[in-house]
C-alpha cells in the first residue's frame, strides 16, 4: 500500500475499560466522578474523543448501571472543556463456558448475556455522539470466555444505533469483523462512510504485527475513517503506525497502564505523549469541533 500519512489526526482516550485493571494502578478511575474527571483531563491534554465504560464505584468491577452512565455523561457535558463523548455498547455479550468436558451449563460468574435493546439502554438514555459496536464474536483472552456478537444481534443493535442518530464506532478485532461491517453498510443497517477502530493485539483477535495491521487497514474502505490501537508497551508505537497508515490514534488506561518502564501513567499523560508523537511526525491534532465536522456528529447539550 502507498504511504498515506494522516496530516490532521484526532486522538481518542479510552478512559477506564472493563478489564481487571482496577487494582493494578491507582490511576484507573472507578466512580463516575473519577471517570469524568479523568476524561476531562484527557480532553485538556488533547483528546478530541473520550471513550467511556463505567465501573462499580466500590469494587471497580465493570458495570452496566444506567445511573452511573448518566452521571458520567452529565459531568462531562457540564465541563468547561469540550470533548466528543463515546460510550461503550460492548457489554452484555459475555458467555463463560464450563470446562471442555462439561461446557454446559454456562458459568454464572462472568456470564452476562442480554438483548440488543438492553445492551443499548444507556445509549438510548444518554445519547452520546458515538457508541461502539463490537462487530464480531471472539475467543477473548480467558480460556472459556467468549465475547458474543451474533449477526442477528449486530443487525438489531446497528439499526437501533442508526435510529438514535448516534455514530457507531465499529470495533474490529479481526479481518472478518471488517467483512461483516461492510455487509452491514451494504444492507443499510449502518450508514456510510463508517467509523472503525482497529483493535490490535487483543488475545485472541488480530495480532499487532505490522503485516496483520496492514491487512486490517487494507480491508477498510477508502471513504471510511479508521483509528487504531494496541495494548501495553506497543500503545505508542501504534500511535505512530496508525498515523503513517492514514488513520487516527487511540490511547488510554483501558489499553495500557504504563507511561515508561516502572512508571504508571494517567490518561492525560498518555494523551500528551501521543499528541507529541503526532506533532513530531509533522501532523496536527484535531479539535473536538473539527472531529464533529469530519464525522457528521451531533453535539448534545448538558442535561
Secondary structure, 3 states (H helix, E strand, C coil): CCCCCCCEECEEEECCCCCCCCCCCCCCCCCHHHHHHHHHHHHHHCCCEEEECEECCCCCCEECCHHHHHHHHHHHHHCCCCCEEEECCCCCEEEECCCCCCCCCCCCCCCEECCHHHHCHHHHHHCCCEEEEECCCEECCCCCEEECCCHHHHHHHHHHHHHHCCEEEEEECCHHHHHHHHHHHHHCCCCCCCEEEEECCCCCCCCCCHHHHHHHHHCCCCCCEEEEECCHHHHHHHHHHHHHCCCEEEECCCCCCEEECCEECCHHHHHHHHHHHHHHCCCEECCHHHHHHHHCCCCCCCC
